[in-house]
Amino acid sequence: MLGTMGMEKLLVVKFGGSVLEDGESIRRAAEAVRRERLRNRGVVVVVSAMKGTTDRLLETARKISQSPAPEMVDYILALGEEESARIMTAALRSIGLDAVEVTPDSPSWPIVTEEEHGCAEPLLEECRNRVELGLKPLIERGKVPVVCGFIGKSPSGRATTLGRGGSDITAVLLARLLGAEELVLVKDVGGIYSADPHRVGDARLIEDLEAEEAYLLASAGAKVLHSKVFKYKPEGLKVRVTSNSGRLEEGGTLIHGEVPDLQVVSYDRPVLLVTVVGDGLSNQRALAEMTEEIVGRGMKVLSLRADDRAVNLIIDGEPSEVLEAVHRVACSENLLKGLSALEDLALITVKGRRLEALPEAIQRIAEPLAKRGIKIYESLTIHNSVSLLIRWGRREEALRLIRETLGCV
């Protein structure tokens, strides 16, 4: 068997359940791992349950009991990943690799979580200790660990799960704790596309993507990538999303850069908040014409929010010209009842991967401002960012207060 050779590089490779659907696809995945080992690279494999297995196990649990205990559901669902690990280990051994399955019952099991069931959070220090004592020695001896994704083990020894898509979390955690150079996520599509290729026929592959852009897509529901990948991704780790083509370090989408932990920034110029009141303002043609008129005059629409009675626009532009442009379009469509604008406002945005973990984030951001009499004229929440409009003259004070409150000075 291929064994204890000095390794130039360490990869963590996760094979999603959608690409482990039959013997042929599993064999192809195993050959891809073998190709990397022949290039003198260490590989840790993470596997999801085979396609359809998790749903089948969940359906079975619910047939047994309409309200099965969460701990029992986790125990049953874990069977899917354990099955995949054993099958993948067998496939790797059949082509000459010294593979070893790593399940929650293994002495080298690395993922320890809190006691919660269904969506448990990993305990990082416990995981780090387990990796050092259990997983690293296997790799150093030239073995290929095949680790169950998605599942964990609590300090009391119970099976837990990391939530849907949790195998991505397992993989990035291991890449972080092992100091891997690259994380490869093998999916049923060839990378990240401009739209869901299963629904949009001419969606195009994005070959390179900034980490912050990928994080926004994942947070907004793009199923190809779990947003928590960026919670645990260490600085410098390359992430590649690719298909089960047989080559792990080619093609697909390469994600580079970092997602800020927590960042408080301000738009660099004063902006306007324009409110248009009228009837039928959610008319798509009117909204399109309004933005086209503003952009056509060399100004920027930073945000637009509309319902049937009002439209709020945040605009970077000269006030009188903005009002003239908006007024002209609203009147031409016979929609306008009134128009108002607030000038000299600062647009402050709080963003970053730590924001989703902050309870009542908007309240925590707004409270220190309210105590100092800083009025918020508008607030916007877009996935994992919060934006506020305040008076430009109090911008620096507001930035300082928010940074101090959130601990990101």
C-alpha positions as CSV (number, residue, x, y, z in Angstrom):
1,M,0.0,0.0,0.0
2,L,1.0,3.6,-0.5
3,G,2.2,4.6,3.0
4,T,4.7,6.6,5.0
5,M,6.2,9.0,2.5
6,G,7.3,12.5,3.3
7,M,4.3,14.8,2.4
8,E,4.7,18.1,0.6
9,K,1.2,19.4,1.2
10,L,-1.9,18.5,3.2
11,L,-5.4,18.6,1.6
12,V,-8.8,18.1,3.3
13,V,-11.3,16.9,0.8
14,K,-15.0,16.6,1.5
15,F,-17.2,14.5,-0.8
16,G,-20.9,15.5,-0.6
17,G,-23.6,13.0,-0.5
18,S,-24.9,14.1,-3.9
19,V,-21.6,12.9,-5.5
20,L,-21.6,9.6,-3.6
21,E,-24.6,8.0,-5.3
22,D,-23.2,4.7,-6.6
23,G,-20.2,2.5,-6.9
24,E,-18.9,4.3,-10.0
25,S,-18.9,7.7,-8.4
26,I,-17.3,6.4,-5.2
27,R,-14.6,4.7,-7.3
28,R,-14.0,8.0,-9.1
29,A,-13.7,9.9,-5.8
30,A,-11.2,7.3,-4.5
31,E,-9.1,7.6,-7.7
32,A,-8.9,11.4,-7.2
33,V,-7.6,10.8,-3.7
34,R,-5.0,8.3,-5.0
35,R,-3.8,10.8,-7.6
36,E,-3.0,13.3,-4.8
37,R,-1.2,10.7,-2.7
38,L,0.9,9.8,-5.7
39,R,1.9,13.5,-5.9
40,N,3.3,13.1,-2.4
41,R,0.4,14.9,-0.7
42,G,-1.4,14.0,2.5
43,V,-5.1,13.8,2.2
44,V,-7.8,13.7,4.9
45,V,-11.2,12.7,3.5
46,V,-14.5,13.8,4.9
47,V,-17.7,12.2,3.7
48,S,-21.4,12.9,3.8
49,A,-24.1,10.3,3.8
50,M,-24.7,8.8,0.4
51,K,-27.4,10.6,-1.7
52,G,-30.9,10.2,-0.2
53,T,-29.7,8.3,2.9
54,T,-30.3,11.1,5.4
55,D,-33.8,11.7,4.2
56,R,-34.5,8.0,4.3
57,L,-33.2,7.6,7.8
58,L,-35.2,10.7,9.0
59,E,-38.4,9.3,7.4
60,T,-37.8,6.0,9.2
61,A,-37.3,7.7,12.5
62,R,-40.6,9.6,12.1
63,K,-42.5,6.4,11.2
64,I,-41.3,4.9,14.4
65,S,-42.4,7.9,16.4
66,Q,-44.2,11.1,15.3
67,S,-42.1,13.1,17.7
68,P,-38.8,11.2,18.1
69,A,-36.4,12.5,20.8
70,P,-33.7,14.8,19.3
71,E,-30.9,12.6,20.7
72,M,-32.4,9.6,19.1
73,V,-32.8,11.4,15.7
74,D,-29.1,12.3,15.8
75,Y,-28.1,8.8,16.7
76,I,-30.1,7.4,13.7
77,L,-28.9,10.1,11.3
78,A,-25.2,9.4,12.2
79,L,-25.6,5.9,10.6
80,G,-25.6,7.5,7.2
81,E,-22.2,9.1,7.5
82,E,-20.8,6.0,9.2
83,E,-21.9,3.9,6.2
84,S,-20.3,6.3,3.8
85,A,-17.0,6.3,5.7
86,R,-16.8,2.5,5.7
87,I,-17.6,2.3,2.0
88,M,-15.1,5.0,1.0
89,T,-12.4,3.4,3.2
90,A,-13.0,0.1,1.4
91,A,-12.8,1.8,-2.0
92,L,-9.5,3.5,-1.1
93,R,-8.0,0.3,0.2
94,S,-9.0,-1.5,-3.0
95,I,-6.7,0.8,-5.0
96,G,-3.8,0.5,-2.7
97,L,-4.2,3.3,-0.2
98,D,-3.7,2.8,3.5
99,A,-7.1,4.3,4.5
100,V,-8.7,4.1,8.0
101,E,-12.3,4.9,8.8
102,V,-12.8,7.5,11.6
103,T,-16.2,7.2,13.2
104,P,-17.5,8.6,16.5
105,D,-16.5,5.2,18.1
106,S,-12.9,5.5,16.9
107,P,-10.1,6.4,19.4
108,S,-9.0,9.1,16.8
109,W,-12.5,10.7,16.5
110,P,-11.9,14.5,16.3
111,I,-15.2,16.4,16.5
112,V,-16.5,17.2,20.0
113,T,-19.6,19.4,20.3
114,E,-21.8,20.9,23.0
115,E,-24.7,18.7,24.2
116,E,-27.3,20.3,21.9
117,H,-28.9,18.0,19.3
118,G,-29.8,18.9,15.7
119,C,-27.4,21.8,15.3
120,A,-24.6,21.5,17.8
121,E,-21.7,23.9,18.0
122,P,-18.2,22.4,18.0
123,L,-16.0,22.9,21.1
124,L,-12.8,24.1,19.4
125,E,-10.3,23.4,22.2
126,E,-11.6,19.9,22.6
127,C,-11.5,19.3,18.9
128,R,-7.9,20.7,18.7
129,N,-6.8,18.3,21.4
130,R,-8.5,15.3,19.7
131,V,-6.9,16.2,16.4
132,E,-3.4,16.5,17.9
133,L,-3.7,13.2,19.8
134,G,-5.7,11.2,17.3
135,L,-5.9,12.4,13.7
136,K,-2.4,13.9,13.3
137,P,-0.6,10.7,14.2
138,L,-2.5,8.8,11.6
139,I,-1.5,11.3,8.9
140,E,2.1,11.3,10.0
141,R,2.1,7.5,9.6
142,G,1.0,8.0,5.9
143,K,-2.6,6.9,6.4
144,V,-5.6,8.4,4.7
145,P,-8.2,9.1,7.4
146,V,-11.8,8.9,6.2
147,V,-13.9,11.0,8.7
148,C,-17.6,11.1,9.0
149,G,-18.9,14.6,8.2
150,F,-22.0,16.2,9.8
151,I,-21.8,14.3,13.1
152,G,-20.1,15.0,16.4
153,K,-19.8,13.5,19.8
154,S,-20.7,15.4,23.0
155,P,-18.5,15.4,26.2
156,S,-21.0,12.9,27.7
157,G,-20.5,10.6,24.7
158,R,-23.8,11.1,22.9
159,A,-24.1,11.4,19.1
160,T,-24.8,15.0,17.9
161,T,-25.2,16.6,14.5
162,L,-24.0,19.9,13.1
163,G,-27.2,20.7,11.1
164,R,-27.9,20.3,7.4
165,G,-24.8,20.8,5.3
166,G,-22.7,20.2,8.4
167,S,-20.1,18.1,6.5
168,D,-18.8,21.4,5.2
169,I,-18.3,22.5,8.8
170,T,-16.5,19.2,9.7
171,A,-14.2,19.7,6.7
172,V,-13.2,23.3,7.4
173,L,-12.7,22.6,11.1
174,L,-10.3,19.8,10.3
175,A,-8.5,22.0,7.7
176,R,-8.1,24.7,10.4
177,L,-6.9,22.4,13.1
178,L,-4.5,20.4,10.9
179,G,-3.1,23.5,9.2
180,A,-4.0,22.3,5.8
181,E,-3.0,24.3,2.7
182,E,-6.3,23.7,0.9
183,L,-9.9,22.6,1.5
184,V,-11.6,21.0,-1.5
185,L,-15.4,20.7,-1.4
186,V,-16.6,18.2,-4.0
187,K,-20.2,18.9,-5.0
188,D,-22.7,17.8,-7.7
189,V,-22.0,21.0,-9.6
190,G,-18.6,22.1,-11.0
191,G,-18.2,25.1,-8.6
192,I,-20.1,28.2,-7.7
193,Y,-22.2,29.6,-10.5
194,S,-23.8,33.0,-11.2
195,A,-27.1,31.3,-10.4
196,D,-28.4,27.9,-9.5
197,P,-27.5,25.9,-12.7
198,H,-30.3,23.5,-11.9
199,R,-32.8,26.3,-12.4
200,V,-31.1,28.8,-14.7
201,G,-29.9,27.3,-18.0
202,D,-27.2,29.8,-18.9
203,A,-25.7,30.2,-15.4
204,R,-21.9,30.6,-15.8
205,L,-19.1,29.2,-13.6
206,I,-17.3,31.7,-11.4
207,E,-13.7,30.7,-11.4
208,D,-12.4,33.1,-8.7
209,L,-14.5,34.5,-5.9
210,E,-13.6,36.7,-3.0
211,A,-14.4,35.1,0.4
212,E,-16.7,37.9,1.4
213,E,-18.7,37.5,-1.8
214,A,-19.0,33.7,-1.3
215,Y,-20.0,34.4,2.3
216,L,-22.8,36.7,1.1
217,L,-24.1,34.1,-1.3
218,A,-24.0,31.3,1.3
219,S,-25.7,33.5,3.9
220,A,-28.4,34.3,1.4
221,G,-29.2,30.6,0.9
222,A,-26.9,29.4,-1.9
223,K,-26.9,25.7,-1.2
224,V,-23.6,24.9,-2.7
225,L,-21.7,26.2,0.3
226,H,-22.5,26.4,4.1
227,S,-22.1,29.9,5.5
228,K,-20.4,28.5,8.6
229,V,-17.4,27.5,6.4
230,F,-16.3,31.2,6.9
231,K,-16.9,31.2,10.6
232,Y,-14.1,28.6,11.0
233,K,-12.0,29.3,7.9
234,P,-8.5,30.3,9.1
235,E,-6.5,33.0,7.4
236,G,-4.6,31.8,4.3
237,L,-6.7,28.6,3.7
238,K,-7.6,28.2,0.1
239,V,-11.1,26.8,-0.5
240,R,-12.0,25.1,-3.8
241,V,-15.5,24.1,-4.8
242,T,-15.4,21.6,-7.6
243,S,-17.1,18.5,-9.1
244,N,-16.2,14.8,-8.9
245,S,-14.2,14.9,-12.1
246,G,-11.3,13.0,-10.7
247,R,-9.0,16.0,-10.3
248,L,-9.2,17.7,-6.9
249,E,-6.9,20.8,-7.5
250,E,-8.2,21.8,-10.9
251,G,-11.3,23.6,-12.2
252,G,-14.2,24.7,-10.1
253,T,-14.3,27.9,-8.1
254,L,-11.3,29.0,-6.0
255,I,-12.3,31.2,-3.0
256,H,-9.6,33.5,-1.8
257,G,-9.2,36.3,0.8
258,E,-10.9,36.6,4.1
259,V,-14.2,37.5,5.6
260,P,-13.8,40.2,8.4
261,D,-14.6,38.9,11.8
262,L,-16.5,42.1,12.6
263,Q,-16.1,45.4,10.8
264,V,-17.8,48.9,11.3
265,V,-17.3,51.1,8.3
266,S,-18.8,54.3,6.9
267,Y,-19.6,55.3,3.3
268,D,-17.1,58.0,2.5
269,R,-19.5,60.8,1.4
270,P,-22.7,62.3,2.8
271,V,-25.9,60.7,1.3
272,L,-29.5,61.5,1.0
273,L,-32.6,59.6,2.2
274,V,-35.4,60.3,-0.3
275,T,-38.9,59.3,0.5
276,V,-41.6,59.2,-2.2
277,V,-45.2,58.8,-1.1
278,G,-48.0,57.9,-3.5
279,D,-50.2,55.1,-4.9
280,G,-48.9,52.0,-6.6
281,L,-45.3,52.8,-6.0
282,S,-44.3,49.1,-6.1
283,N,-44.8,49.4,-9.9
284,Q,-41.7,47.7,-11.3
285,R,-41.5,50.0,-14.4
286,A,-41.7,53.1,-12.3
287,L,-38.9,51.9,-9.9
288,A,-36.7,50.9,-12.9
289,E,-37.2,54.3,-14.5
290,M,-36.5,56.1,-11.3
291,T,-33.2,54.3,-10.8
292,E,-32.2,54.7,-14.4
293,E,-32.9,58.5,-14.3
294,I,-30.7,58.8,-11.2
295,V,-27.9,56.7,-12.5
296,G,-28.1,58.4,-15.9
297,R,-27.2,61.7,-14.2
298,G,-24.1,60.2,-12.7
299,M,-25.4,59.6,-9.2
300,K,-25.5,56.3,-7.2
301,V,-28.5,54.5,-5.8
302,L,-27.1,52.8,-2.7
303,S,-30.4,51.2,-1.5
304,L,-34.0,51.1,-2.5
305,R,-37.0,49.8,-0.4
306,A,-40.5,50.0,-1.7
307,D,-44.1,49.1,-0.9
308,D,-47.4,50.2,-2.4
309,R,-47.5,53.5,-0.5
310,A,-43.8,54.6,-0.3
311,V,-40.4,54.3,-1.7
312,N,-37.2,55.0,0.3
313,L,-34.0,55.6,-1.6
314,I,-30.5,56.2,-0.2
315,I,-28.6,58.1,-2.9
316,D,-25.1,59.6,-3.3
317,G,-25.7,62.7,-5.4
318,E,-26.3,66.4,-5.5
319,P,-29.6,67.0,-3.5
320,S,-31.4,69.3,-5.9
321,E,-30.6,67.2,-8.9
322,V,-31.7,64.0,-7.1
323,L,-35.0,65.5,-6.1
324,E,-35.6,66.8,-9.7
325,A,-34.9,63.3,-11.1
326,V,-37.1,61.5,-8.7
327,H,-39.9,64.0,-9.0
328,R,-39.9,63.9,-12.8
329,V,-40.3,60.1,-13.0
330,A,-42.9,59.9,-10.2
331,C,-45.0,62.6,-11.7
332,S,-44.8,61.1,-15.2
333,E,-46.3,57.9,-13.9
334,N,-49.0,59.7,-12.0
335,L,-47.9,58.1,-8.7
336,L,-46.7,61.0,-6.7
337,K,-48.5,62.5,-3.7
338,G,-45.4,63.9,-1.9
339,L,-41.7,63.9,-1.9
340,S,-39.2,64.6,0.9
341,A,-35.4,64.3,1.5
342,L,-33.0,64.3,4.4
343,E,-29.6,65.5,3.5
344,D,-26.1,65.2,5.0
345,L,-26.6,61.7,6.3
346,A,-23.9,59.1,7.1
347,L,-24.3,55.5,6.0
348,I,-22.7,53.2,8.6
349,T,-22.5,49.5,8.1
350,V,-21.7,46.7,10.5
351,K,-20.7,43.5,8.8
352,G,-18.7,40.3,9.4
353,R,-19.0,36.6,10.3
354,R,-19.4,37.3,14.0
355,L,-22.5,39.4,13.5
356,E,-24.8,36.4,13.1
357,A,-23.7,35.2,16.5
358,L,-24.7,38.5,18.2
359,P,-28.1,38.2,19.9
360,E,-30.4,41.2,19.0
361,A,-27.6,42.8,16.9
362,I,-29.6,45.8,15.9
363,Q,-30.6,46.6,19.5
364,R,-27.0,46.3,20.6
365,I,-25.8,48.6,17.9
366,A,-28.6,51.2,18.4
367,E,-28.6,51.4,22.2
368,P,-25.3,53.3,22.7
369,L,-26.3,55.8,20.0
370,A,-29.7,56.4,21.6
371,K,-28.0,57.1,25.0
372,R,-26.0,59.8,23.3
373,G,-28.9,61.3,21.5
374,I,-27.8,60.1,18.0
375,K,-31.0,59.6,16.0
376,I,-31.2,56.7,13.5
377,Y,-33.2,57.8,10.4
378,E,-33.2,54.4,8.7
379,S,-31.9,50.9,9.3
380,L,-31.4,48.1,6.9
381,T,-30.6,44.5,7.4
382,I,-29.2,42.4,4.6
383,H,-28.2,38.9,5.6
384,N,-25.1,39.4,7.8
385,S,-24.8,43.1,7.7
386,V,-26.7,46.0,9.4
387,S,-26.7,49.6,8.0
388,L,-27.8,52.8,9.7
389,L,-28.4,56.3,8.6
390,I,-27.4,59.1,11.1
391,R,-26.4,62.8,10.8
392,W,-23.1,63.2,9.0
393,G,-21.8,65.5,11.7
394,R,-22.0,62.8,14.3
395,R,-20.4,60.1,12.2
396,E,-17.1,59.8,14.0
397,E,-18.8,59.7,17.4
398,A,-21.2,57.0,16.2
399,L,-18.4,54.9,14.7
400,R,-16.5,55.0,18.0
401,L,-19.5,54.1,20.1
402,I,-20.5,51.1,17.9
403,R,-16.9,49.8,17.7
404,E,-16.5,50.1,21.5
405,T,-19.8,48.3,22.1
406,L,-19.1,45.4,19.8
407,G,-15.4,45.1,20.8
408,C,-13.9,45.8,17.4
409,V,-12.0,49.0,18.1
